[in-house]
């Protein structure tokens, strides 16, 4: 498993957190239990299977629902 960390544009409400978590969980290969969105830090973290997806695909899922991703890293 690898880990993706996304730096998001400022999240404005708890509903934003739920939407971003849902978008990340919907990506095939993401470990749904590992998804965490940190409201105050405007960061999202998730573990994923590199055989099925990557950090850029995860960030695209977040962008698709209307949130800006400022930085993407994969560990």
PyMOL commands that set and color helices and strands:
alter all, ss='L'
color gray80, all
select helices_A, chain A and resi 14-25+32-34+55-64
alter helices_A, ss='H'
color red, helices_A
select strands_A, chain A and resi 2-8+36-38+43-48+69-74
alter strands_A, ss='S'
color yellow, strands_A
deselect
rebuild
show_as cartoon
